Amino acid sequence: MRRVAVIGRGRLATAVARRLAIRGAEAVVLSRASGFDVTGPVSFAGHGALDAVVEATDVFTNDARRATAFFSASTKHLSAAATDAGIPMHLLVSIVNCQHPALAGNGYYAGKAAQERIAARAAAPVTILRSTLWFEFARQNLDRLGVGPLRLVPRMRVRPVALDAVAEVAAQRCLGERSFDRLDLCGPEVTTLWEMTRELPPPKGILVPVPAGRALRDGTLLPGPDAEVVGPRYSQWLRGGRR
Ligand SMILES: NC(=O)c1ccc[n+]([C@@H]2O[C@H](COP(=O)([O-])OP(=O)(O)OC[C@H]3O[C@@H](n4cnc5c(N)ncnc54)[C@H](OP(=O)(O)O)[C@@H]3O)[C@@H](O)[C@H]2O)c1
């Protein structure tokens, strides 16, 4: 049976593990919960033979120093551990256009851009699968960004994608069903986070659009023409009961 280490146990890790299981592969899920902390050196010793590693770690911060330290350490330590263990594939999931100079003032994107630079310099090749914002982010933002009864929705122009569709491509790549070193993925249509939020069942509280950086408003996050379009439209996805 093919075995893939999935690092993290959050949204992406869970979706990738599900997609691997559908293909009859085993996901070995590792994170701090199982004593596997990527902020320091890690090892795959004791986890058996592995065909691939999917890096699905995350930190919730907009502080550039913290984000950069976390994401850089994650990729550096996982790359070293994968190389030591002779694992042929290390797949990092990143964000389309995170390296754009216009986004350098956003601490989180600066951290993801630093992570991609570490990946590009790694001793063994790191495959980078970049995705646009996930559909799930609209709900996630409501849960995170509030002041009293107000639910704050940054003005962002985006071309979102279903997380499951991204996870499917990640699983295919890990199992050798697809071949790429770099790939950008996006969903079928351009919209705004505000529109996405308004299509959700009404939340408790009052929705308030708030300014985001100019680059987020103006579409710097939108993918280029080479991006592959995957997954359903947002409205179809909502009708399927996913939110
Ligand atoms: N949201 C989007 O729209 C989007 C789009 C494109 C790409 N991405 C990228 O997708 C990745 C995963 O995002 P997500 O939303 O799935 O994250 P998430 O749900 O917040 O999960 C993050 C996971 O990271 C693990 N983790 C945190 N610190 C760790 C550490 N020091 N060592 C080991 N594991 C650690 C956590 O598990 P423990 O607590 O057990 O450690 C957690 O399960 C991120 O890199 C993000 O940039 C997201």
The ligand as an SDF file (V2000), in Angstrom:
LIG
                    3D

 48 52  0  0  0  0  0  0  0  0999 V2000
   -7.0810   29.0250    3.3650 N   0  0  0  0  0  0  0  0  0  0  0  0
   -6.8270   29.1600    2.0650 C   0  0  0  0  0  0  0  0  0  0  0  0
   -7.6550   29.6820    1.3300 O   0  0  0  0  0  0  0  0  0  0  0  0
   -5.5110   28.6450    1.5150 C   0  0  0  0  0  0  0  0  0  0  0  0
   -5.2700   28.7600    0.1420 C   0  0  0  0  0  0  0  0  0  0  0  0
   -4.0500   28.2730   -0.3760 C   0  0  0  0  0  0  0  0  0  0  0  0
   -3.1100   27.6890    0.4490 C   0  0  0  0  0  0  0  0  0  0  0  0
   -3.3820   27.6030    1.7960 N   0  0  0  0  0  0  0  0  0  0  0  0
   -2.3350   26.9920    2.6470 C   0  0  0  0  0  0  0  0  0  0  0  0
   -2.7610   25.7060    3.1190 O   0  0  0  0  0  0  0  0  0  0  0  0
   -2.0140   25.3850    4.2850 C   0  0  0  0  0  0  0  0  0  0  0  0
   -2.8980   24.6790    5.3150 C   0  0  0  0  0  0  0  0  0  0  0  0
   -3.9400   25.5390    5.7110 O   0  0  0  0  0  0  0  0  0  0  0  0
   -5.1650   24.9940    6.6220 P   0  0  0  0  0  0  0  0  0  0  0  0
   -6.2440   26.0280    6.5270 O   0  0  0  0  0  0  0  0  0  0  0  0
   -5.4450   23.5750    6.2960 O   0  0  0  0  0  0  0  0  0  0  0  0
   -4.5170   25.0940    8.0630 O   0  0  0  0  0  0  0  0  0  0  0  0
   -5.2140   24.7190    9.4660 P   0  0  0  0  0  0  0  0  0  0  0  0
   -6.5680   24.1340    9.2590 O   0  0  0  0  0  0  0  0  0  0  0  0
   -5.0550   25.9090   10.3440 O   0  0  0  0  0  0  0  0  0  0  0  0
   -4.2540   23.5470    9.9840 O   0  0  0  0  0  0  0  0  0  0  0  0
   -2.9100   23.8180   10.2300 C   0  0  0  0  0  0  0  0  0  0  0  0
   -2.2790   22.6040   10.8700 C   0  0  0  0  0  0  0  0  0  0  0  0
   -0.9010   22.9030   11.0990 O   0  0  0  0  0  0  0  0  0  0  0  0
   -0.5040   22.1150   12.2150 C   0  0  0  0  0  0  0  0  0  0  0  0
    0.6200   22.8050   12.8390 N   0  0  0  0  0  0  0  0  0  0  0  0
    0.6550   24.0530   13.3390 C   0  0  0  0  0  0  0  0  0  0  0  0
    1.8580   24.2930   13.8870 N   0  0  0  0  0  0  0  0  0  0  0  0
    2.5720   23.1600   13.7300 C   0  0  0  0  0  0  0  0  0  0  0  0
    3.8770   22.7710   14.0910 C   0  0  0  0  0  0  0  0  0  0  0  0
    4.7010   23.6260   14.7400 N   0  0  0  0  0  0  0  0  0  0  0  0
    4.3070   21.5230   13.7810 N   0  0  0  0  0  0  0  0  0  0  0  0
    3.4820   20.6470   13.1440 C   0  0  0  0  0  0  0  0  0  0  0  0
    2.2310   20.9680   12.7510 N   0  0  0  0  0  0  0  0  0  0  0  0
    1.7790   22.2040   13.0510 C   0  0  0  0  0  0  0  0  0  0  0  0
   -1.7070   22.1120   13.1510 C   0  0  0  0  0  0  0  0  0  0  0  0
   -1.8140   20.8640   13.8510 O   0  0  0  0  0  0  0  0  0  0  0  0
   -1.3260   20.7850   15.4000 P   0  0  0  0  0  0  0  0  0  0  0  0
   -2.0400   21.8710   16.1150 O   0  0  0  0  0  0  0  0  0  0  0  0
   -1.6540   19.3950   15.8690 O   0  0  0  0  0  0  0  0  0  0  0  0
    0.1490   21.0080   15.3380 O   0  0  0  0  0  0  0  0  0  0  0  0
   -2.8910   22.2440   12.1990 C   0  0  0  0  0  0  0  0  0  0  0  0
   -3.5890   21.0570   12.0490 O   0  0  0  0  0  0  0  0  0  0  0  0
   -1.3830   26.7000    4.7850 C   0  0  0  0  0  0  0  0  0  0  0  0
    0.0060   26.6730    4.5710 O   0  0  0  0  0  0  0  0  0  0  0  0
   -2.0450   27.7660    3.9190 C   0  0  0  0  0  0  0  0  0  0  0  0
   -1.1830   28.8590    3.6340 O   0  0  0  0  0  0  0  0  0  0  0  0
   -4.5410   28.0440    2.3350 C   0  0  0  0  0  0  0  0  0  0  0  0
  1  2  1  0
  2  3  2  0
  2  4  1  0
  4  5  1  0
  4 48  2  0
  5  6  2  0
  6  7  1  0
  7  8  2  0
  8  9  1  0
  8 48  1  0
  9 10  1  0
  9 46  1  0
 10 11  1  0
 11 12  1  0
 11 44  1  0
 12 13  1  0
 13 14  1  0
 14 15  2  0
 14 16  1  0
 14 17  1  0
 17 18  1  0
 18 19  2  0
 18 20  1  0
 18 21  1  0
 21 22  1  0
 22 23  1  0
 23 24  1  0
 23 42  1  0
 24 25  1  0
 25 26  1  0
 25 36  1  0
 26 27  1  0
 26 35  1  0
 27 28  2  0
 28 29  1  0
 29 30  1  0
 29 35  2  0
 30 31  1  0
 30 32  2  0
 32 33  1  0
 33 34  2  0
 34 35  1  0
 36 37  1  0
 36 42  1  0
 37 38  1  0
 38 39  2  0
 38 40  1  0
 38 41  1  0
 42 43  1  0
 44 45  1  0
 44 46  1  0
 46 47  1  0
M  CHG  2   8   1  16  -1
M  END
$$$$
